[in-house]
Amino acid sequence: MQTKTPQKISYLMTWSDYTGGVFKFALENQDEEARALCPSGYWLDDASDKNAALYDFIKEAYQLKTPIIVHANDSQDWDGMITKECKLMLAIGF
């Protein structure tokens, strides 16, 4: 799935090492489809070097209030929470 319009990140969460470096974020005003598929936001494991760059991008977009479009896999929910999050695949800043 992908969000239809660029949105600002409303919050960004990260945990200590017990989650393997997972971070989670949500967008301010998701469109209806994104709310239905990913109601609690998006997640990714930044433990690998490949995902660390994407975490840095999300962190900077959050701090600078840069709107982004998100592409995510809605069939990959993070089992670390009881809510439904989608695995982040790509983020595009505007």
N, C-alpha and C positions, 0 to 999 in steps of 0.2 A: 504494500500500500504506500501511497505518498500523500502528503498534505497538499491541498490545492493552492493555497496562498501562503506567502511568507508570513511567519508569526514570530514574535519575540518569545524567548524562553522565560517562563514564569518562575521556575526554581530549578536548582541543580543540587543533587545529593550524591555524596560518595561516602563510603564506609572504610573502616580500618581493614587490615589484611584478611580478616576472616571471610570476606566475600570474594577474594581473589581479584580485587581491584575493580569491582563493578561500580559504575556510576549510572545514575538515573536522572532524567529531567522531564519536564512537561512544558507544553506550549501554552501561551495565554488564551488564545481563542481558536481552538481546533475546529475544523469544519465537521459537519455531521458524520461523514464516513469515518474520519479519523477518530472521533469520539466513540463511535460504535466499535471500531476494531481495536483501538489502543486507548481505552478510557483513562488509564493512569499514567500514560506517558511512554517513555522510551528508555532502553537500557543498553549497555554494552560493557564488556569486560575489557578494561584497559591494561590487563596484565601483560599482553604481548606488545612488542615494539610497534607492530602495525596499528594497533588500536590507540596507542598513546597519542599519536598525531590527531586522531579524531577527537579524543578527549580534550586536547588542548584547543582545538577549533571550537568545540561546544562551550568550553569554559570562557574563551574569549568572546564568543557571541553573546553569552549570558552577561558578562561584565560590561560589554559595550552596547548592550541592548540592540544587537543586530538581528533583524528578522531572518529566519531561515526556512527553507523547505526541507522536509524530512522524508526519506525513503526508508521503510522499515519492513521487517518480516513479521507479519501479524500472527504467524503460526508458531513463533518462538517466544514464548512467555518466560520471564525470569522466575524461577521457582523460589527465589529468596524472599518474596512477598506474597501475600494472599491476593493482591490486586493484579489486574491484567496490564502488563507492559509489553511492548513490542521491541524486538531486537533491532537496533539501529544499524542500517546498512550504508547510508549516505546522507550527508547534510550539505546543503548549498546555502551560502550566505548571500544577502542582498543589501 
